[in-house]
């Protein structure tokens, strides 16, 4: 579940922060993957450079696909909120950004699952729901 939330948040970052090529890191600073934008498509790669999925822009957000091109879900952005849906259209989570630029993630029940903060260097740090650092993006 945590990995899925990371992937979804990259879509949110690309949409809201204009990031085009983003590396993800674990809490120890080890690279875990890359998200690379090419036009209206974001491709996801693991730490070894193997493609693991893709995300294609739609008028309202993104559709996600596995490495074989099968649709796995969709993400719709309205204002400062991005909502996640599974391939059947059922809501599974969301991300909301406040006026200070802090993004909070929620599960399908509206319970907080974590937060993300961007610093002046452009690095985005991810925290769990208790405020503990669990990863970063830059």
DSSP file (Angstrom, degrees, kcal/mol; ACC not computed):
  #  RESIDUE AA STRUCTURE BP1 BP2  ACC     N-H-->O    O-->H-N    N-H-->O    O-->H-N    TCO  KAPPA ALPHA  PHI   PSI    X-CA   Y-CA   Z-CA
    1    1 A X     >        0   0    0      0, 0.0     4,-2.2     0, 0.0     5,-0.2   0.000 360.0 360.0 360.0 -40.7    0.0    0.0    0.0
    2    2 A X  H  >  +     0   0    0      1,-0.2     4,-1.9     2,-0.2     5,-0.1   0.913 360.0  50.2 -62.5 -42.0    2.8    2.4    0.9
    3    3 A X  H  > S+     0   0    0      1,-0.2     4,-2.0     2,-0.2    -1,-0.2   0.898 108.8  52.6 -62.1 -40.6    4.5    1.9   -2.5
    4    4 A X  H  > S+     0   0    0      1,-0.2     4,-2.3     2,-0.2    -1,-0.2   0.912 107.6  51.1 -61.8 -42.6    1.2    2.5   -4.3
    5    5 A X  H  X S+     0   0    0     -4,-2.2     4,-2.2     1,-0.2    -1,-0.2   0.868 107.4  54.2 -63.5 -35.8    0.8    5.8   -2.4
    6    6 A X  H  X S+     0   0    0     -4,-1.9     4,-1.7     2,-0.2    -1,-0.2   0.929 108.9  48.1 -62.6 -44.6    4.3    6.9   -3.4
    7    7 A X  H  X S+     0   0    0     -4,-2.0     4,-1.3     1,-0.2    -2,-0.2   0.923 111.7  49.2 -62.0 -45.2    3.5    6.3   -7.1
    8    8 A X  H  X S+     0   0    0     -4,-2.3     4,-1.7     1,-0.2     3,-0.2   0.887 107.7  54.8 -63.8 -38.2    0.2    8.2   -6.9
    9    9 A X  H  X S+     0   0    0     -4,-2.2     4,-2.9     1,-0.2    -1,-0.2   0.861  99.5  60.5 -66.7 -33.4    1.9   11.1   -5.2
   10   10 A X  H  X S+     0   0    0     -4,-1.7     4,-2.7     1,-0.2    -1,-0.2   0.902 103.5  51.9 -58.6 -39.1    4.5   11.4   -8.0
   11   11 A X  H  X S+     0   0    0     -4,-1.3     4,-2.2    -3,-0.2    -1,-0.2   0.924 110.0  48.8 -60.8 -43.0    1.5   12.1  -10.3
   12   12 A X  H  X S+     0   0    0     -4,-1.7     4,-3.0     1,-0.2     5,-0.3   0.912 111.5  49.5 -62.8 -43.1    0.4   14.8   -7.9
   13   13 A X  H  X>S+     0   0    0     -4,-2.9     4,-3.2     1,-0.2     6,-0.8   0.918 110.3  49.8 -62.3 -44.2    3.9   16.3   -7.8
   14   14 A X  H  X5S+     0   0    0     -4,-2.7     4,-0.7     4,-0.2    -1,-0.2   0.904 116.3  42.6 -62.0 -41.3    4.2   16.3  -11.5
   15   15 A X  H  <5S+     0   0    0     -4,-2.2    -2,-0.2    -5,-0.2    -1,-0.2   0.915 127.2  28.4 -70.5 -44.2    0.8   18.0  -11.9
   16   16 A X  H  <5S+     0   0    0     -4,-3.0    -3,-0.2    -5,-0.2    -2,-0.2   0.735 130.0  32.9 -96.8 -24.6    1.2   20.5   -9.1
   17   17 A X  H  <5S-     0   0    0     -4,-3.2    -3,-0.2    -5,-0.3    -2,-0.1   0.462  97.6-123.4-112.0  -3.3    4.9   21.2   -8.8
   18   18 A X     << +     0   0    0     -4,-0.7     2,-0.3    -5,-0.6    -4,-0.2   0.745  48.2 165.0  72.0  22.9    5.9   20.8  -12.5
   19   19 A X        +     0   0    0     -6,-0.8    -1,-0.2     1,-0.1     3,-0.2  -0.562  14.2 177.9 -74.3 136.2    8.5   18.1  -11.8
   20   20 A X  S    S+     0   0    0      1,-0.3    17,-3.4    -2,-0.3     2,-0.4   0.689  71.4  25.4-112.3 -25.5    9.5   16.3  -15.1
   21   21 A X  E    S+A   36   0A   0     15,-0.2     2,-0.5   117,-0.1    -1,-0.3  -0.884  75.0 177.2-142.6 106.7   12.1   13.8  -13.9
   22   22 A X  E     -A   35   0A   0     13,-2.9    13,-3.0    -2,-0.4     2,-0.4  -0.935  17.0-157.0-122.9 130.1   12.0   12.7  -10.3
   23   23 A X  E     -A   34   0A   0     -2,-0.5   115,-2.0    11,-0.2     2,-0.4  -0.820  14.8-144.8 -98.6 143.6   14.0   10.2   -8.4
   24   24 A X  E     -AB  33 137A   0      9,-2.3     8,-3.3    -2,-0.4     9,-1.2  -0.854  15.3-170.1-108.1 147.0   12.6    8.6   -5.3
   25   25 A X  E     -AB  31 136A   0    111,-2.5   111,-1.8    -2,-0.4     6,-0.2  -0.952  17.6-125.3-133.7 149.8   14.7    7.7   -2.2
   26   26 A X  E >   - B   0 135A   0      4,-2.4     3,-1.9    -2,-0.3   109,-0.2  -0.197  47.8 -82.9 -83.6-175.2   14.0    5.7    0.9
   27   27 A X  T 3  S+     0   0    0    107,-0.6   108,-0.2     1,-0.3    -1,-0.1   0.667 130.3  53.4 -65.7 -16.0   14.5    7.0    4.5
   28   28 A X  T 3  S-     0   0    0    106,-0.2    -1,-0.3     2,-0.1     3,-0.1   0.413 120.4-105.1 -97.9  -0.1   18.2    6.1    4.3
   29   29 A X  S <  S+     0   0    0     -3,-1.9     2,-0.4     1,-0.3    -2,-0.1   0.569  71.9 143.8  88.3   9.4   18.8    8.1    1.0
   30   30 A X        -     0   0    0      1,-0.1    -4,-2.4     2,-0.0    -1,-0.3  -0.690  56.6-111.7 -84.3 133.3   19.1    5.0   -1.2
   31   31 A X  E     +A   25   0A   0     -2,-0.4    -6,-0.3    -6,-0.2     3,-0.1  -0.409  35.7 176.4 -65.5 133.3   17.5    5.5   -4.6
   32   32 A X  E     -     0   0A   0     -8,-3.3    15,-0.7     1,-0.4     2,-0.3   0.548  56.1 -41.3-114.1 -13.7   14.4    3.4   -5.1
   33   33 A X  E     -AC  24  46A   0     -9,-1.2    -9,-2.3    13,-0.2    -1,-0.4  -0.984  48.7-107.8 170.5-178.7   13.3    4.5   -8.6
   34   34 A X  E     -AC  23  45A   0     11,-2.0    11,-2.8    -2,-0.3     2,-0.5  -0.995   9.1-158.5-139.9 142.9   12.7    7.1  -11.2
   35   35 A X  E     -AC  22  44A   0    -13,-3.0   -13,-2.9    -2,-0.3     2,-0.5  -0.992  18.8-172.2-120.1 120.7    9.6    8.8  -12.7
   36   36 A X  E     -AC  21  43A   0      7,-2.7     7,-2.9    -2,-0.5     2,-0.4  -0.958  12.7-145.8-122.9 125.8   10.2   10.4  -16.1
   37   37 A X  E     + C   0  42A   0    -17,-3.4     2,-0.4    -2,-0.5     5,-0.2  -0.733  16.4 177.7 -91.8 135.3    7.8   12.5  -18.0
   38   38 A X  E >   - C   0  41A   0      3,-3.5     3,-1.5    -2,-0.4     2,-0.4  -0.842  64.9 -59.9-135.2  95.1    7.7   12.4  -21.8
   39   39 A X  T 3  S-     0   0    0     -2,-0.4    -1,-0.0     1,-0.2     0, 0.0  -0.526 121.6 -11.5  66.1-123.1    4.9   14.7  -23.0
   40   40 A X  T 3  S+     0   0    0     -2,-0.4    17,-3.2    -3,-0.1     2,-0.4   0.300 124.4  82.1 -93.5  10.1    1.6   13.5  -21.6
   41   41 A X  E <   -CD  38  56A   0     -3,-1.5    -3,-3.5    15,-0.2     2,-0.5  -0.939  58.3-160.0-119.1 138.1    3.0   10.3  -20.3
   42   42 A X  E     -CD  37  55A   0     13,-3.1    13,-2.3    -2,-0.4     2,-0.4  -0.974  13.7-157.9-111.8 122.9    4.9    9.5  -17.1
   43   43 A X  E     -CD  36  54A   0     -7,-2.9    -7,-2.7    -2,-0.5     2,-0.4  -0.830   5.2-146.5-101.2 140.2    7.0    6.3  -17.1
   44   44 A X  E     -CD  35  53A   0      9,-2.6     8,-3.0    -2,-0.4     9,-1.1  -0.887  16.5-176.3-108.5 134.6    8.0    4.6  -13.9
   45   45 A X  E     -CD  34  51A   0    -11,-2.8   -11,-2.0    -2,-0.4     6,-0.2  -0.946  20.7-126.8-127.8 148.6   11.3    2.7  -13.5
   46   46 A X  E >   -C   33   0A   0      4,-2.4     3,-1.9    -2,-0.3   -13,-0.2  -0.212  46.8 -83.9 -82.1-176.9   12.7    0.7  -10.7
   47   47 A X  T 3  S+     0   0    0    -15,-0.7   -14,-0.2     1,-0.3    -1,-0.1   0.699 130.3  53.5 -64.1 -18.5   16.1    1.3   -9.2
   48   48 A X  T 3  S-     0   0    0    -16,-0.2    -1,-0.3     2,-0.1   -15,-0.1   0.450 120.7-104.8 -96.0  -1.8   17.7   -0.8  -11.9
   49   49 A X  S <  S+     0   0    0     -3,-1.9     2,-0.4     1,-0.3    -2,-0.1   0.521  72.1 142.0  92.8   6.0   16.1    1.1  -14.8
   50   50 A X        -     0   0    0      1,-0.1    -4,-2.4     2,-0.0    -1,-0.3  -0.679  56.3-115.9 -83.4 132.4   13.4   -1.5  -15.7
   51   51 A X  E     +D   45   0A   0     -2,-0.4    -6,-0.3    -6,-0.2     3,-0.1  -0.471  36.6 173.0 -68.0 131.6   10.1    0.1  -16.7
   52   52 A X  E     -     0   0A   0     -8,-3.0    15,-0.6     1,-0.4     2,-0.3   0.482  57.7 -28.9-119.0  -7.5    7.4   -0.9  -14.2
   53   53 A X  E     -DE  44  66A   0     -9,-1.1    -9,-2.6    13,-0.2    -1,-0.4  -0.976  51.9-131.2 174.0 177.9    4.4    1.1  -15.3
   54   54 A X  E     -DE  43  65A   0     11,-2.1    11,-2.8    -2,-0.3     2,-0.4  -0.981   3.6-149.3-152.2 162.3    3.1    4.3  -16.9
   55   55 A X  E     -DE  42  64A   0    -13,-2.3   -13,-3.1    -2,-0.3     2,-0.5  -0.997  12.9-159.0-138.1 126.1    0.7    7.1  -16.4
   56   56 A X  E     -DE  41  63A   0      7,-2.5     7,-2.3    -2,-0.4   -15,-0.2  -0.912  21.4-117.7-115.3 133.7   -1.1    8.9  -19.2
   57   57 A X  E     - E   0  62A   0    -17,-3.2     5,-0.3    -2,-0.5     2,-0.2  -0.381  30.4-176.1 -70.3 141.2   -2.6   12.3  -18.9
   58   58 A X  E >   - E   0  61A   0      3,-2.9     3,-0.6    -2,-0.1    -1,-0.0  -0.760  46.0 -92.6-123.0 172.3   -6.3   12.8  -19.4
   59   59 A X  T 3  S+     0   0    0     -2,-0.2     3,-0.1     1,-0.2    -2,-0.0   0.789 127.5  32.2 -58.5 -25.2   -8.4   16.0  -19.4
   60   60 A X  T 3  S-     0   0    0     15,-0.0    17,-2.5    16,-0.0     2,-0.3   0.449 132.6 -61.1-112.1  -1.1   -9.1   15.5  -15.7
   61   61 A X  E <  S-EF  58  76A   0     -3,-0.6    -3,-2.9    15,-0.3     2,-0.3  -0.828  76.5 -39.4 163.5-122.9   -6.0   13.8  -14.5
   62   62 A X  E     -EF  57  75A   0     13,-2.8    13,-3.1    -5,-0.3     2,-0.4  -0.981  28.4-145.3-141.9 152.1   -4.2   10.5  -15.3
   63   63 A X  E     -EF  56  74A   0     -7,-2.3    -7,-2.5    -2,-0.3     2,-0.3  -0.931  25.4-140.6-108.3 144.6   -4.9    6.9  -16.1
   64   64 A X  E     -EF  55  73A   0      9,-2.4     8,-2.9    -2,-0.4     9,-1.1  -0.817  17.3-173.0-108.0 148.7   -2.4    4.3  -14.8
   65   65 A X  E     -EF  54  71A   0    -11,-2.8   -11,-2.1    -2,-0.3     6,-0.2  -0.975  20.7-123.8-136.7 147.9   -1.1    1.2  -16.6
   66   66 A X  E >   -E   53   0A   0      4,-2.3     3,-2.0    -2,-0.3   -13,-0.2  -0.187  48.4 -84.9 -79.7-177.2    1.0   -1.7  -15.6
   67   67 A X  T 3  S+     0   0    0    -15,-0.6   -14,-0.2     1,-0.3    -1,-0.1   0.664 130.3  55.4 -67.3 -13.3    4.2   -2.6  -17.5
   68   68 A X  T 3  S-     0   0    0    -16,-0.2    -1,-0.3     2,-0.1   -15,-0.0   0.440 120.6-105.7 -96.1  -1.0    2.0   -4.6  -20.0
   69   69 A X  S <  S+     0   0    0     -3,-2.0     2,-0.4     1,-0.3    -2,-0.1   0.569  71.6 142.8  90.1   8.7   -0.2   -1.7  -20.8
   70   70 A X        -     0   0    0      1,-0.1    -4,-2.3     2,-0.0    -1,-0.3  -0.697  56.9-111.9 -85.0 133.0   -3.2   -2.8  -18.9
   71   71 A X  E     +F   65   0A   0     -2,-0.4    -6,-0.3    -6,-0.2     3,-0.1  -0.410  37.3 173.6 -65.8 133.6   -5.2   -0.1  -17.1
   72   72 A X  E     -     0   0A   0     -8,-2.9    15,-0.8     1,-0.3     2,-0.3   0.535  56.1 -44.6-117.1 -13.1   -4.9   -0.3  -13.3
   73   73 A X  E     -FG  64  86A   0     -9,-1.1    -9,-2.4    13,-0.2    -1,-0.3  -0.990  49.9-108.8 171.4-172.0   -6.7    2.9  -12.2
   74   74 A X  E     -FG  63  85A   0     11,-2.0    11,-2.9    -2,-0.3     2,-0.4  -0.979  10.0-152.8-148.7 159.7   -7.2    6.6  -12.6
   75   75 A X  E     -FG  62  84A   0    -13,-3.1   -13,-2.8    -2,-0.3     2,-0.5  -0.992  11.4-165.5-138.4 123.5   -6.4    9.9  -10.8
   76   76 A X  E     -FG  61  83A   0      7,-2.3     7,-3.0    -2,-0.4     2,-0.5  -0.943   5.1-155.0-119.7 131.3   -8.5   13.0  -11.0
   77   77 A X  E     + G   0  82A   0    -17,-2.5     2,-0.4    -2,-0.5     5,-0.2  -0.897  14.7 173.7-110.0 129.2   -7.3   16.5   -9.9
   78   78 A X  E >   - G   0  81A   0      3,-2.9     3,-2.0    -2,-0.5     2,-0.3  -0.961  66.5 -49.8-131.3 114.1   -9.7   19.3   -8.9
   79   79 A X  T 3  S-     0   0    0     -2,-0.4    -2,-0.0     1,-0.3     0, 0.0  -0.443 124.7 -15.5  61.1-122.2   -8.0   22.4   -7.6
   80   80 A X  T 3  S+     0   0    0     -2,-0.3    17,-1.6    17,-0.1     2,-0.4   0.217 121.3  88.4 -98.9  13.7   -5.6   21.3   -4.9
   81   81 A X  E <   -GH  78  96A   0     -3,-2.0    -3,-2.9    15,-0.2     2,-0.5  -0.947  52.0-168.9-119.3 131.8   -7.0   17.8   -4.5
   82   82 A X  E     -GH  77  95A   0     13,-2.2    13,-2.2    -2,-0.4     2,-0.4  -0.980  12.5-159.4-114.1 126.5   -6.1   14.6   -6.4
   83   83 A X  E     -GH  76  94A   0     -7,-3.0    -7,-2.3    -2,-0.5     2,-0.4  -0.883   6.5-143.4-109.5 135.9   -8.4   11.6   -5.9
   84   84 A X  E     -GH  75  93A   0      9,-3.0     8,-2.9    -2,-0.4     9,-1.1  -0.793  17.4-177.1 -99.8 137.8   -7.3    8.1   -6.6
   85   85 A X  E     -GH  74  91A   0    -11,-2.9   -11,-2.0    -2,-0.4     6,-0.2  -0.963  21.9-126.1-129.0 148.8   -9.6    5.4   -8.1
   86   86 A X  E >   -G   73   0A   0      4,-2.3     3,-2.0    -2,-0.3   -13,-0.2  -0.210  47.1 -84.1 -80.2-177.4   -9.1    1.8   -8.9
   87   87 A X  T 3  S+     0   0    0    -15,-0.8   -14,-0.2     1,-0.3    -1,-0.1   0.651 130.5  55.1 -67.2 -12.9   -9.7    0.3  -12.3
   88   88 A X  T 3  S-     0   0    0    -16,-0.2    -1,-0.3     2,-0.1   -15,-0.1   0.426 120.8-105.3 -96.7  -0.6  -13.4   -0.1  -11.4
   89   89 A X  S <  S+     0   0    0     -3,-2.0     2,-0.4     1,-0.3    -2,-0.1   0.605  71.9 143.3  88.8  11.9  -13.9    3.6  -10.5
   90   90 A X        -     0   0    0      1,-0.1    -4,-2.3     2,-0.0    -1,-0.3  -0.738  55.7-114.6 -88.4 130.5  -13.9    3.1   -6.7
   91   91 A X  E     +H   85   0A   0     -2,-0.4    -6,-0.3    -6,-0.2     3,-0.1  -0.413  38.9 169.6 -64.8 132.5  -12.3    5.8   -4.7
   92   92 A X  E     -     0   0A   0     -8,-2.9    16,-0.7     1,-0.4     2,-0.3   0.469  56.9 -30.7-123.9  -6.1   -9.2    4.5   -2.9
   93   93 A X  E     -HI  84 107A   0     -9,-1.1    -9,-3.0    14,-0.2    -1,-0.4  -0.964  50.6-142.9 171.2 177.0   -7.5    7.6   -1.5
   94   94 A X  E     -HI  83 106A   0     12,-2.0    12,-2.8    -2,-0.3     2,-0.4  -0.987   6.7-142.5-158.8 164.2   -6.7   11.3   -2.0
   95   95 A X  E     -HI  82 105A   0    -13,-2.2   -13,-2.2    -2,-0.3     2,-0.4  -0.998  17.1-172.3-132.3 135.6   -4.1   14.1   -1.6
   96   96 A X  E     -HI  81 104A   0      8,-2.5     8,-3.0    -2,-0.4     2,-0.4  -0.994  10.0-151.6-133.4 136.7   -4.8   17.6   -0.5
   97   97 A X  E     - I   0 103A   0    -17,-1.6     6,-0.2    -2,-0.4   -17,-0.1  -0.893  12.5-149.8-109.0 132.9   -2.4   20.6   -0.4
   98   98 A X    >   -     0   0    0      4,-2.4     3,-1.8    -2,-0.4    -1,-0.0  -0.292  37.8 -89.8 -91.9-178.3   -2.9   23.5    2.0
   99   99 A X  T 3  S+     0   0    0      1,-0.3    -1,-0.1     2,-0.1    -2,-0.0   0.665 125.0  58.5 -68.5 -15.9   -2.0   27.2    1.6
  100  100 A X  T 3  S-     0   0    0      2,-0.2    -1,-0.3     0, 0.0     3,-0.1   0.411 118.7-108.2 -91.0   1.1    1.5   26.5    3.0
  101  101 A X  S <  S+     0   0    0     -3,-1.8     2,-0.5     1,-0.3    17,-0.4   0.589  73.3 139.6  83.5  10.1    2.3   24.0    0.3
  102  102 A X        -     0   0    0     15,-0.1    -4,-2.4    13,-0.0     2,-0.5  -0.776  40.3-151.2 -89.1 127.8    2.1   21.0    2.7
  103  103 A X  E     -IJ  97 116A   0     13,-2.3    13,-2.5    -2,-0.5     2,-0.4  -0.861   7.7-162.6-103.2 131.0    0.3   18.0    1.1
  104  104 A X  E     -IJ  96 115A   0     -8,-3.0    -8,-2.5    -2,-0.5     2,-0.3  -0.922   7.8-145.8-113.1 136.3   -1.5   15.5    3.2
  105  105 A X  E     -IJ  95 114A   0      9,-2.2     8,-2.9    -2,-0.4     9,-1.1  -0.783  15.3-170.3-102.0 146.8   -2.5   12.0    2.0
  106  106 A X  E     -IJ  94 112A   0    -12,-2.8   -12,-2.0    -2,-0.3     6,-0.2  -0.955  17.5-127.3-133.3 150.2   -5.7   10.2    3.0
  107  107 A X  E >   -I   93   0A   0      4,-2.3     3,-1.9    -2,-0.3   -14,-0.2  -0.221  48.3 -83.2 -84.4-175.0   -7.0    6.7    2.6
  108  108 A X  T 3  S+     0   0    0    -16,-0.7   -15,-0.2     1,-0.3   -17,-0.1   0.671 130.1  54.9 -67.2 -14.7  -10.4    5.9    1.2
  109  109 A X  T 3  S-     0   0    0    -17,-0.2    -1,-0.3     2,-0.1     3,-0.1   0.440 119.8-106.4 -95.7  -0.8  -12.1    6.5    4.6
  110  110 A X  S <  S+     0   0    0     -3,-1.9     2,-0.4     1,-0.3    -2,-0.1   0.580  72.3 143.0  87.6   9.5  -10.6   10.0    4.9
  111  111 A X        -     0   0    0      1,-0.1    -4,-2.3     2,-0.0    -1,-0.3  -0.686  57.7-108.4 -85.9 136.4   -8.0    9.0    7.5
  112  112 A X  E     +J  106   0A   0     -2,-0.4    -6,-0.3    -6,-0.2    17,-0.1  -0.389  37.2 174.4 -63.9 133.4   -4.7   10.8    7.3
  113  113 A X  E     -     0   0A   0     -8,-2.9    16,-0.7     1,-0.4     2,-0.3   0.536  57.9 -47.5-115.8 -13.2   -1.9    8.5    6.1
  114  114 A X  E     -JK 105 128A   0     -9,-1.1    -9,-2.2    14,-0.2    -1,-0.4  -0.984  49.1-116.3 168.6-173.6    1.0   10.9    5.8
  115  115 A X  E     -JK 104 127A   0     12,-2.0    12,-3.1    -2,-0.3     2,-0.4  -0.971   8.9-147.2-151.9 164.5    2.3   14.2    4.5
  116  116 A X  E     -JK 103 126A   0    -13,-2.5   -13,-2.3    -2,-0.3     2,-0.4  -0.999  11.0-170.4-138.6 135.9    4.8   15.7    2.1
  117  117 A X  E     - K   0 125A   0      8,-2.2     8,-2.8    -2,-0.4     2,-0.5  -0.994  12.2-146.8-132.8 136.0    6.8   19.0    2.4
  118  118 A X  E     - K   0 124A   0     -2,-0.4     6,-0.2   -17,-0.4     2,-0.1  -0.859  16.7-155.2-101.3 130.4    8.9   20.7   -0.2
  119  119 A X    >   -     0   0    0      4,-2.5     3,-1.7    -2,-0.5    -1,-0.0  -0.381  36.1 -92.0 -97.0-179.6   12.0   22.7    0.9
  120  120 A X  T 3  S+     0   0    0      1,-0.3    -1,-0.1     2,-0.1    -2,-0.0   0.704 122.7  59.3 -67.3 -19.8   13.8   25.6   -0.7
  121  121 A X  T 3  S-     0   0    0      2,-0.1    -1,-0.3     1,-0.0     3,-0.1   0.553 118.6-107.8 -84.6  -7.0   16.1   23.3   -2.6
  122  122 A X  S <  S+     0   0    0     -3,-1.7     2,-0.3     1,-0.3    -2,-0.1   0.388  74.3 137.8  95.8  -2.8   13.2   21.5   -4.3
  123  123 A X        -     0   0    0     13,-0.0    -4,-2.5    15,-0.0     2,-0.6  -0.603  42.5-150.1 -77.3 135.0   13.5   18.3   -2.4
  124  124 A X  E     -KL 118 137A   0     13,-2.8    13,-2.3    -2,-0.3     2,-0.4  -0.933   9.8-157.6-108.0 122.1   10.2   16.9   -1.3
  125  125 A X  E     -KL 117 136A   0     -8,-2.8    -8,-2.2    -2,-0.6     2,-0.4  -0.830   4.9-146.0-103.0 135.5   10.2   14.9    2.0
  126  126 A X  E     -KL 116 135A   0      9,-3.0     8,-2.8    -2,-0.4     9,-1.2  -0.833  15.2-171.6-102.9 137.1    7.6   12.3    2.8
  127  127 A X  E     -KL 115 133A   0    -12,-3.1   -12,-2.0    -2,-0.4     6,-0.2  -0.918  20.5-122.9-123.7 150.3    6.4   11.7    6.4
  128  128 A X  E >   -K  114   0A   0      4,-2.5     3,-2.0    -2,-0.3   -14,-0.2  -0.208  47.7 -85.0 -79.4-177.3    4.2    9.0    7.8
  129  129 A X  T 3  S+     0   0    0    -16,-0.7   -15,-0.2     1,-0.3    -1,-0.1   0.652 130.7  54.6 -67.8 -12.5    1.1    9.9    9.8
  130  130 A X  T 3  S-     0   0    0    -17,-0.2    -1,-0.3     2,-0.1   -16,-0.1   0.399 121.9-103.8 -98.2   1.0    3.2   10.3   12.9
  131  131 A X  S <  S+     0   0    0     -3,-2.0     2,-0.4     1,-0.3    -2,-0.1   0.596  73.0 142.3  89.6  11.3    5.5   12.8   11.3
  132  132 A X        -     0   0    0      1,-0.1    -4,-2.5     2,-0.0    -1,-0.3  -0.720  56.6-113.0 -88.6 134.1    8.5   10.4   10.8
  133  133 A X  E     + L   0 127A   0     -2,-0.4    -6,-0.3    -6,-0.2     3,-0.1  -0.445  42.5 163.9 -65.8 130.8   10.5   10.8    7.7
  134  134 A X  E     -     0   0A   0     -8,-2.8  -107,-0.6     1,-0.4     2,-0.3   0.419  58.5 -23.0-127.7  -2.9   10.1    7.8    5.4
  135  135 A X  E     -BL  26 126A   0     -9,-1.2    -9,-3.0  -109,-0.2    -1,-0.4  -0.977  50.9-137.8 174.2 176.5   11.4    9.0    2.0
  136  136 A X  E     -BL  25 125A   0   -111,-1.8  -111,-2.5    -2,-0.3     2,-0.4  -0.977   4.8-147.6-154.1 165.0   12.1   11.8   -0.3
  137  137 A X  E      BL  24 124A   0    -13,-2.3   -13,-2.8    -2,-0.3  -113,-0.2  -0.999 360.0 360.0-137.8 135.0   11.9   12.9   -4.0
  138  138 A X              0   0    0   -115,-2.0  -114,-0.1    -2,-0.4    -1,-0.1   0.310 360.0 360.0-161.3 360.0   14.2   15.2   -6.0
